[in-house]
Amino acid sequence: MVNTSAGILLYRVGADGPEVLIAHPGGPFWARKDDGAWSIVKGLLNEGEDLWTAARREFREEVGMDVPAGEHVELGTVTQRGGKIVTAFGVEADLDVSNAVSNTFEIEWPPKSGVMASFPEVDRIEWFGLAQAREKLLTAQHPFLDAVETVVAAR
């Protein structure tokens, strides 16, 4: 069974051009990874859930805030290296994420220790210009940045 995720890529247009809001995954596996490790805010669909509903739910869980009001646009679908299919929606909004709080997950840590530890699903969320976002974001998700550029250029 293929994992399917849906996510939100907030974007805003500043003096230096478009910026996007992306997230760094939490937990010990990602602690020392930066460039190429960030992602749009996304998550797996629940059974019977539509993509837009799942994307908004995941945003709320991982950012601790609702998706700002505004029209959403489909930014496309990509298949990541592990086979996960990700569909993204763009929403133009200027959201202050200084108080963002992610949900948590538990894993055995250190491995084989028998000790369960809790980690935030997202440990950082930040606005980046498109050039820097290309460095930070998972390579498979770069088409979402291209789509944001297209949307902004068309307005």
Secondary structure, DSSP 8 states (H G I E B T S, - for coil): ---EEEEEEEEEEETTEEEEEEEEE-STTTTT--TTTBB-EEEE--TT--HHHHHHHHHHHHHSS---SS-EEEEEEEE-TTS-EEEEEEEE-----TT----EEEEESSTTSS-EEEEESEEEEEEEEHHHHHHHB-GGGHHHHHHHHHHHHH-
